[in-house]
Amino acid sequence: MTLTDTIQGFFGLLFNLVGELWKGGAIEFWVALAVGILLAGCAWWLASYVAFNFNRQFSMHPKHHVYCSIAAVLTLIFTLLFFAFKFTGAVAEQAISEWQAAIRVNIDWKDETFSKAYDAVYKLKNPQGGQLEDFTGRPHPSTDLDTSIPVSYPPSKQTVAEVYGASMVKHFKKTYPFLSLILWARSEQALITDIERLFATGVASYATVQGVELTSTTIRNALRAQVPRVIIISRIVLLIAFLLIQALVLGLLALTALADIKEKRQQHRLEDV
């Protein structure tokens, strides 16, 4: 997962939010747009006020209008997103559903994860140094024969849960880098706990198909429980980004006004000489 992937995921989430706002009802979208335009006008006025407050004789040039335009457009965009954040849960849920459907048909992931879990349990030893589980009639996955992982003992159950939990987390992070930053606070441990809880009902073996269905459903439930965090964290990230960018724009305008003051003072000095 790279920074570029995370940034792309963030903007993809924002785009989907606005799309949900539009699909949620045209009236709500136009109300949000009207409020955004009003606030954008206020942002333009504020940017102009900052410039003129530094220098009453300050004259606007094309580049200064660009700064004001940036402040106004950003305000419009962030206002739309503010209204759209009510759909954050729906967007995250849709992403989880798409990921769940994709991982169920991902043969490479299923085979690789099952093989890792098989090998991990195979290596477990009992207190006497012998093999913990009986793998009789359960050939290695590389043979392409029907097989399963025996999970008769707690260490085996925990090992399988940890392997699948870690693998699911890795796959989700790769698919949705930004959402994974928000949703994956304690989801891996929650997933492991739920798998172990299922084992406690008396499951004695773990097959490939069962592993995918169980873990994909469990992880969906774990993620769904954390969706409210998406709204809070996304709003915080958006607010910080908005304030930083607006501060930068206003700062550039202020510096331009100060530079104009300095230039005019130098002109007055030359005229006095």
Secondary structure, DSSP 8 states (H G I E B T S, - for coil): --HHHHHHHHHHHHHHHHHHHHHH-HHHHHHHHHHHHHHHHHHHHHHHHHHHHH-TT----HHHHHHHHHHHHHHHHHHHHHHHGGGHHHHHHHHHHHHHHHHHT-HHHHHHHHHHHHHHHHT-B-TTSSBSS--TT---GGG-S---EE--SHHHHHHHHHHHHHHHHHHHHHH-HHHHHHH-SSHHHHHHHHHHHHHTTT--EE-HHHHHHHHHHHHHHHHHHHHHHHHHHHHHHHHHHHHHHHHHHHHHHHHHHHHHHHHHHHHHHHHH-
